[in-house]
Amino acid sequence: MSPSEPDPGLRTLKKQRTRQTIADVAIALFLDRGFDQVSVAEIAAAAEVSKPTLFRYFASKEELVLHRFADHLGEAGRVVRGRAPGLTPLDALERHHLERLEARDPNTGLTDDPEALAFLRLVYETPSLSAHLMDYVDADTRALAEALDPDGGVGARLVAAQYMAARQVLAHSAWTRLAAGQDTNDAIRQATAETAMAFALLRDGAAAHGF
């Protein structure tokens, strides 16, 4: 690399910072005024970038919000693949979910962070965001099914779909209680009980297929 050429590491860092700035500005505007009341042009202006630049980082307005879920893509599949010897896939997934509840991971719906609660409200109560979130759920479902059965058997696909549906219900249930003002300690006790119920139901159906 010649002295006149920019450092690739610095160039990457600058892109990451620009992407984060755009997303942070967008979410702040959405939380303040509502998703449908904020235009892409307003976001670009507030982030001090052009609209074409914004769309180089985010393919759609919805992605400005939902990119926060990207870090969790494939998580269930990774948990199943990395489980300890002797642990069934559902045992590993239940243990992981309980650990995430204990850590107050917003992805479980259980968080005492007001900003995270407001962010989840934005997602759950904005129809276009809820609809686009299902793309992430579908991708997670396919990854989990492959981890359960690389041959793509229908049993694995059914179990994966049921698990992902249960996870969504558990997260929404936990968020709903906290958003309504329930004490966090009470919420985690109830979320833990609901997790046990969900996995008991999942096991009843999955056992016949060896999962």
CYANA upper distance limits for C-alpha pairs under 8 A (distance plus 0.5 A):
  1 MET  CA      5 GLU  CA      6.75
  1 MET  CA      7 ASP  CA      8.46
  6 PRO  CA     10 LEU  CA      7.77
  6 PRO  CA     11 ARG  CA      7.26
  7 ASP  CA     11 ARG  CA      6.67
  8 PRO  CA     12 THR  CA      6.62
  9 GLY  CA     13 LEU  CA      6.68
 10 LEU  CA     14 LYS  CA      6.56
 11 ARG  CA     15 LYS  CA      6.82
 12 THR  CA     16 GLN  CA      6.72
 13 LEU  CA     17 ARG  CA      6.67
 14 LYS  CA     18 THR  CA      6.61
 15 LYS  CA     19 ARG  CA      6.60
 16 GLN  CA     20 GLN  CA      6.64
 17 ARG  CA     21 THR  CA      6.52
 18 THR  CA     22 ILE  CA      6.69
 19 ARG  CA     23 ALA  CA      6.77
 19 ARG  CA     57 TYR  CA      6.60
 20 GLN  CA     24 ASP  CA      6.50
 21 THR  CA     25 VAL  CA      6.55
 21 THR  CA     47 ALA  CA      7.16
 22 ILE  CA     26 ALA  CA      6.60
 22 ILE  CA     43 ILE  CA      7.90
 22 ILE  CA     44 ALA  CA      7.87
 22 ILE  CA     47 ALA  CA      5.98
 22 ILE  CA     54 LEU  CA      7.71
 22 ILE  CA     64 LEU  CA      8.34
 23 ALA  CA     27 ILE  CA      6.62
 23 ALA  CA     64 LEU  CA      5.85
 23 ALA  CA     65 VAL  CA      7.52
 24 ASP  CA     28 ALA  CA      6.61
 25 VAL  CA     29 LEU  CA      6.77
 25 VAL  CA     43 ILE  CA      7.26
 25 VAL  CA     46 ALA  CA      7.38
 25 VAL  CA     47 ALA  CA      6.63
 26 ALA  CA     30 PHE  CA      6.64
 26 ALA  CA     43 ILE  CA      6.08
 26 ALA  CA     64 LEU  CA      7.14
 26 ALA  CA     65 VAL  CA      8.20
 27 ILE  CA     31 LEU  CA      6.51
 27 ILE  CA     64 LEU  CA      7.79
 27 ILE  CA     65 VAL  CA      6.85
 28 ALA  CA     32 ASP  CA      6.66
 29 LEU  CA     33 ARG  CA      6.47
 29 LEU  CA     34 GLY  CA      7.83
 29 LEU  CA     35 PHE  CA      8.43
 29 LEU  CA     38 VAL  CA      7.42
 29 LEU  CA     43 ILE  CA      8.12
 30 PHE  CA     34 GLY  CA      5.04
 30 PHE  CA     35 PHE  CA      5.16
 30 PHE  CA     36 ASP  CA      8.46
 30 PHE  CA     37 GLN  CA      8.21
 30 PHE  CA     38 VAL  CA      7.05
 30 PHE  CA    122 LEU  CA      8.25
 31 LEU  CA     35 PHE  CA      7.91
 31 LEU  CA    118 ALA  CA      7.60
 31 LEU  CA    119 PHE  CA      7.62
 31 LEU  CA    122 LEU  CA      7.38
 33 ARG  CA     37 GLN  CA      6.65
 33 ARG  CA     38 VAL  CA      7.45
 34 GLY  CA     38 VAL  CA      7.29
 34 GLY  CA    122 LEU  CA      8.12
 35 PHE  CA    122 LEU  CA      7.99
 35 PHE  CA    126 THR  CA      7.62
 38 VAL  CA     42 GLU  CA      7.10
 38 VAL  CA     43 ILE  CA      7.86
 39 SER  CA     43 ILE  CA      7.00
 40 VAL  CA     44 ALA  CA      6.66
 40 VAL  CA     51 LYS  CA      7.61
 40 VAL  CA     61 LYS  CA      7.29
 41 ALA  CA     45 ALA  CA      6.67
 41 ALA  CA     51 LYS  CA      6.78
 42 GLU  CA     46 ALA  CA      6.60
 43 ILE  CA     47 ALA  CA      6.57
 44 ALA  CA     48 GLU  CA      6.41
 44 ALA  CA     49 VAL  CA      5.61
 44 ALA  CA     50 SER  CA      6.12
 44 ALA  CA     51 LYS  CA      6.14
 44 ALA  CA     54 LEU  CA      6.92
 45 ALA  CA     49 VAL  CA      6.68
 45 ALA  CA     50 SER  CA      7.57
 49 VAL  CA     53 THR  CA      6.70
 49 VAL  CA     54 LEU  CA      7.17
 50 SER  CA     54 LEU  CA      6.80
 51 LYS  CA     55 PHE  CA      6.76
 52 PRO  CA     56 ARG  CA      6.80
 53 THR  CA     57 TYR  CA      7.33
 54 LEU  CA     58 PHE  CA      6.69
 55 PHE  CA     59 ALA  CA      5.86
 55 PHE  CA     60 SER  CA      7.43
 58 PHE  CA     63 GLU  CA      6.35
 58 PHE  CA     64 LEU  CA      6.72
 59 ALA  CA     63 GLU  CA      6.99
 60 SER  CA     64 LEU  CA      7.50
 61 LYS  CA     65 VAL  CA      8.11
 62 GLU  CA     66 LEU  CA      6.71
 62 GLU  CA    128 SER  CA      7.89
 62 GLU  CA    129 LEU  CA      6.46
 62 GLU  CA    132 HIS  CA      7.65
 63 GLU  CA     67 HIS  CA      5.91
 65 VAL  CA    123 VAL  CA      8.46
 65 VAL  CA    129 LEU  CA      8.46
 66 LEU  CA     70 ALA  CA      7.82
 66 LEU  CA    129 LEU  CA      7.97
 66 LEU  CA    133 LEU  CA      7.40
 69 PHE  CA     73 LEU  CA      7.42
 69 PHE  CA    107 ASN  CA      8.31
 69 PHE  CA    136 TYR  CA      8.26
 70 ALA  CA    136 TYR  CA      8.33
 73 LEU  CA    136 TYR  CA      7.39
 73 LEU  CA    139 ALA  CA      7.82
 73 LEU  CA    140 ASP  CA      6.37
 74 GLY  CA     78 ARG  CA      6.76
 74 GLY  CA    139 ALA  CA      7.90
 74 GLY  CA    140 ASP  CA      5.59
 74 GLY  CA    143 ALA  CA      6.18
 74 GLY  CA    144 LEU  CA      7.51
 75 GLU  CA     79 VAL  CA      6.70
 75 GLU  CA    140 ASP  CA      7.90
 76 ALA  CA     80 VAL  CA      6.84
 76 ALA  CA     93 LEU  CA      7.33
 76 ALA  CA    140 ASP  CA      7.58
 76 ALA  CA    143 ALA  CA      8.20
 76 ALA  CA    144 LEU  CA      6.29
 77 GLY  CA     81 ARG  CA      6.70
 77 GLY  CA    140 ASP  CA      7.99
 77 GLY  CA    143 ALA  CA      5.97
 77 GLY  CA    144 LEU  CA      4.61
 77 GLY  CA    145 ALA  CA      8.05
 77 GLY  CA    146 GLU  CA      8.04
 77 GLY  CA    147 ALA  CA      5.79
 77 GLY  CA    148 LEU  CA      8.24
 78 ARG  CA     82 GLY  CA      6.44
 78 ARG  CA    144 LEU  CA      8.41
 78 ARG  CA    147 ALA  CA      8.14
 79 VAL  CA     83 ARG  CA      6.40
 79 VAL  CA     92 ALA  CA      7.13
 79 VAL  CA     93 LEU  CA      7.03
 79 VAL  CA     96 HIS  CA      7.92
 80 VAL  CA     89 PRO  CA      5.75
 80 VAL  CA     92 ALA  CA      6.90
 80 VAL  CA     93 LEU  CA      7.42
 80 VAL  CA    144 LEU  CA      8.10
 80 VAL  CA    147 ALA  CA      6.92
 80 VAL  CA    148 LEU  CA      7.70
 81 ARG  CA    147 ALA  CA      6.60
 83 ARG  CA     87 LEU  CA      6.93
 83 ARG  CA     88 THR  CA      8.41
 83 ARG  CA     89 PRO  CA      7.82
 83 ARG  CA     92 ALA  CA      6.46
 84 ALA  CA     92 ALA  CA      8.43
 87 LEU  CA     91 ASP  CA      6.53
 87 LEU  CA     92 ALA  CA      6.72
 88 THR  CA     92 ALA  CA      6.72
 88 THR  CA    211 PHE  CA      7.06
 89 PRO  CA     93 LEU  CA      6.70
 89 PRO  CA    148 LEU  CA      7.93
 89 PRO  CA    211 PHE  CA      6.72
 90 LEU  CA     94 GLU  CA      6.49
 90 LEU  CA    199 PHE  CA      7.82
 90 LEU  CA    202 LEU  CA      8.50
 90 LEU  CA    203 ARG  CA      7.77
 90 LEU  CA    211 PHE  CA      7.40
 91 ASP  CA     95 ARG  CA      6.64
 92 ALA  CA     96 HIS  CA      6.63
 93 LEU  CA     97 HIS  CA      6.62
 94 GLU  CA     98 LEU  CA      6.70
 94 GLU  CA    195 THR  CA      7.94
 94 GLU  CA    196 ALA  CA      8.48
 94 GLU  CA    199 PHE  CA      7.36
 95 ARG  CA     99 GLU  CA      6.72
 96 HIS  CA    100 ARG  CA      6.73
 97 HIS  CA    101 LEU  CA      6.69
 97 HIS  CA    108 THR  CA      8.10
 97 HIS  CA    195 THR  CA      8.46
 98 LEU  CA    102 GLU  CA      6.71
 98 LEU  CA    192 THR  CA      7.39
 98 LEU  CA    195 THR  CA      8.18
 99 GLU  CA    103 ALA  CA      6.75
100 ARG  CA    104 ARG  CA      6.71
100 ARG  CA    105 ASP  CA      5.82
100 ARG  CA    108 THR  CA      7.35
101 LEU  CA    105 ASP  CA      6.58
101 LEU  CA    108 THR  CA      6.79
101 LEU  CA    110 LEU  CA      6.82
101 LEU  CA    188 ILE  CA      7.53
101 LEU  CA    191 ALA  CA      8.34
101 LEU  CA    192 THR  CA      8.31
102 GLU  CA    188 ILE  CA      8.13
104 ARG  CA    108 THR  CA      7.99
104 ARG  CA    110 LEU  CA      5.93
104 ARG  CA    111 THR  CA      5.21
104 ARG  CA    112 ASP  CA      7.65
105 ASP  CA    109 GLY  CA      7.78
105 ASP  CA    110 LEU  CA      6.91
105 ASP  CA    111 THR  CA      6.67
106 PRO  CA    110 LEU  CA      6.17
106 PRO  CA    111 THR  CA      5.72
106 PRO  CA    116 ALA  CA      6.92
106 PRO  CA    117 LEU  CA      8.23
106 PRO  CA    120 LEU  CA      8.49
107 ASN  CA    171 ALA  CA      7.55
108 THR  CA    167 ARG  CA      8.26
108 THR  CA    170 LEU  CA      7.73
108 THR  CA    171 ALA  CA      5.14
108 THR  CA    174 ALA  CA      7.92
109 GLY  CA    117 LEU  CA      8.40
109 GLY  CA    120 LEU  CA      8.05
109 GLY  CA    170 LEU  CA      8.09
109 GLY  CA    171 ALA  CA      4.71
109 GLY  CA    172 HIS  CA      6.49
109 GLY  CA    173 SER  CA      7.96
109 GLY  CA    174 ALA  CA      5.68
109 GLY  CA    175 TRP  CA      4.98
110 LEU  CA    171 ALA  CA      7.56
110 LEU  CA    174 ALA  CA      5.93
110 LEU  CA    175 TRP  CA      6.31
110 LEU  CA    178 LEU  CA      7.81
110 LEU  CA    187 ALA  CA      8.08
110 LEU  CA    188 ILE  CA      7.71
111 THR  CA    116 ALA  CA      7.41
111 THR  CA    117 LEU  CA      7.32
111 THR  CA    175 TRP  CA      8.24
111 THR  CA    178 LEU  CA      8.33
111 THR  CA    184 THR  CA      8.35
112 ASP  CA    116 ALA  CA      8.33
112 ASP  CA    117 LEU  CA      7.96
112 ASP  CA    178 LEU  CA      8.30
112 ASP  CA    184 THR  CA      7.16
113 ASP  CA    117 LEU  CA      6.80
114 PRO  CA    118 ALA  CA      6.65
115 GLU  CA    119 PHE  CA      6.60
116 ALA  CA    120 LEU  CA      6.71
117 LEU  CA    121 ARG  CA      6.72
117 LEU  CA    175 TRP  CA      7.63
117 LEU  CA    178 LEU  CA      8.43
117 LEU  CA    179 ALA  CA      7.24
118 ALA  CA    122 LEU  CA      6.76
119 PHE  CA    123 VAL  CA      6.98
120 LEU  CA    124 TYR  CA      6.51
120 LEU  CA    175 TRP  CA      8.12
121 ARG  CA    125 GLU  CA      6.21
122 LEU  CA    126 THR  CA      6.41
123 VAL  CA    127 PRO  CA      8.43
123 VAL  CA    129 LEU  CA      5.95
123 VAL  CA    130 SER  CA      6.35
124 TYR  CA    129 LEU  CA      7.83
124 TYR  CA    130 SER  CA      6.22
125 GLU  CA    130 SER  CA      7.92
126 THR  CA    130 SER  CA      6.71
127 PRO  CA    131 ALA  CA      6.58
128 SER  CA    132 HIS  CA      6.67
129 LEU  CA    133 LEU  CA      6.48
130 SER  CA    134 MET  CA      7.32
131 ALA  CA    135 ASP  CA      8.17
132 HIS  CA    136 TYR  CA      8.01
133 LEU  CA    137 VAL  CA      7.04
134 MET  CA    138 ASP  CA      6.48
135 ASP  CA    139 ALA  CA      6.78
136 TYR  CA    140 ASP  CA      6.65
137 VAL  CA    141 THR  CA      6.55
137 VAL  CA    164 MET  CA      7.40
138 ASP  CA    142 ARG  CA      6.80
139 ALA  CA    143 ALA  CA      6.79
140 ASP  CA    144 LEU  CA      6.60
140 ASP  CA    164 MET  CA      8.22
141 THR  CA    145 ALA  CA      6.59
141 THR  CA    157 ARG  CA      7.99
141 THR  CA    160 ALA  CA      5.96
141 THR  CA    161 ALA  CA      6.24
141 THR  CA    164 MET  CA      6.89
142 ARG  CA    146 GLU  CA      6.74
142 ARG  CA    157 ARG  CA      7.77
142 ARG  CA    160 ALA  CA      8.06
143 ALA  CA    147 ALA  CA      6.81
144 LEU  CA    148 LEU  CA      6.70
144 LEU  CA    160 ALA  CA      6.30
145 ALA  CA    149 ASP  CA      6.58
145 ALA  CA    150 PRO  CA      8.11
145 ALA  CA    152 GLY  CA      7.38
145 ALA  CA    156 ALA  CA      5.58
145 ALA  CA    157 ARG  CA      5.41
145 ALA  CA    159 VAL  CA      8.03
145 ALA  CA    160 ALA  CA      5.78
146 GLU  CA    150 PRO  CA      5.11
146 GLU  CA    151 ASP  CA      7.77
146 GLU  CA    152 GLY  CA      6.58
146 GLU  CA    156 ALA  CA      8.12
148 LEU  CA    156 ALA  CA      6.28
148 LEU  CA    211 PHE  CA      8.15
149 ASP  CA    153 GLY  CA      6.83
149 ASP  CA    156 ALA  CA      6.42
152 GLY  CA    156 ALA  CA      7.42
152 GLY  CA    157 ARG  CA      7.63
153 GLY  CA    157 ARG  CA      7.10
154 VAL  CA    158 LEU  CA      6.60
155 GLY  CA    159 VAL  CA      6.71
155 GLY  CA    209 HIS  CA      6.79
156 ALA  CA    160 ALA  CA      6.51
156 ALA  CA    209 HIS  CA      8.40
157 ARG  CA    161 ALA  CA      6.60
158 LEU  CA    162 GLN  CA      6.66
159 VAL  CA    163 TYR  CA      6.59
159 VAL  CA    202 LEU  CA      8.14
159 VAL  CA    205 GLY  CA      8.36
159 VAL  CA    206 ALA  CA      6.75
160 ALA  CA    164 MET  CA      6.67
161 ALA  CA    165 ALA  CA      6.65
162 GLN  CA    166 ALA  CA      6.63
162 GLN  CA    202 LEU  CA      7.73
163 TYR  CA    167 ARG  CA      6.63
163 TYR  CA    202 LEU  CA      7.53
164 MET  CA    168 GLN  CA      6.79
165 ALA  CA    169 VAL  CA      6.82
166 ALA  CA    170 LEU  CA      6.61
166 ALA  CA    198 ALA  CA      7.01
167 ARG  CA    171 ALA  CA      6.65
168 GLN  CA    172 HIS  CA      6.67
169 VAL  CA    173 SER  CA      6.52
170 LEU  CA    174 ALA  CA      6.70
170 LEU  CA    191 ALA  CA      7.75
170 LEU  CA    194 GLU  CA      7.60
170 LEU  CA    195 THR  CA      7.54
171 ALA  CA    175 TRP  CA      6.67
172 HIS  CA    176 THR  CA      6.48
173 SER  CA    177 ARG  CA      7.01
173 SER  CA    191 ALA  CA      8.46
174 ALA  CA    178 LEU  CA      6.93
174 ALA  CA    187 ALA  CA      7.21
174 ALA  CA    188 ILE  CA      8.45
174 ALA  CA    191 ALA  CA      6.61
175 TRP  CA    179 ALA  CA      6.38
176 THR  CA    180 ALA  CA      6.69
177 ARG  CA    181 GLY  CA      7.05
177 ARG  CA    182 GLN  CA      6.01
177 ARG  CA    187 ALA  CA      7.34
178 LEU  CA    182 GLN  CA      5.42
178 LEU  CA    183 ASP  CA      7.56
178 LEU  CA    184 THR  CA      7.40
178 LEU  CA    187 ALA  CA      7.34
182 GLN  CA    186 ASP  CA      7.42
182 GLN  CA    187 ALA  CA      6.85
183 ASP  CA    187 ALA  CA      6.60
184 THR  CA    188 ILE  CA      6.67
185 ASN  CA    189 ARG  CA      6.87
186 ASP  CA    190 GLN  CA      6.77
187 ALA  CA    191 ALA  CA      6.45
188 ILE  CA    192 THR  CA      6.44
189 ARG  CA    193 ALA  CA      6.84
190 GLN  CA    194 GLU  CA      6.64
191 ALA  CA    195 THR  CA      6.54
192 THR  CA    196 ALA  CA      6.88
193 ALA  CA    197 MET  CA      6.85
194 GLU  CA    198 ALA  CA      6.58
195 THR  CA    199 PHE  CA      6.69
196 ALA  CA    200 ALA  CA      6.59
197 MET  CA    201 LEU  CA      6.85
198 ALA  CA    202 LEU  CA      6.73
199 PHE  CA    203 ARG  CA      6.45
200 ALA  CA    204 ASP  CA      6.86
201 LEU  CA    205 GLY  CA      7.31
202 LEU  CA    206 ALA  CA      6.50
203 ARG  CA    207 ALA  CA      6.12
203 ARG  CA    211 PHE  CA      8.29
204 ASP  CA    208 ALA  CA      8.34
205 GLY  CA    209 HIS  CA      8.44
206 ALA  CA    210 GLY  CA      7.08
206 ALA  CA    211 PHE  CA      5.82
207 ALA  CA    211 PHE  CA      6.05
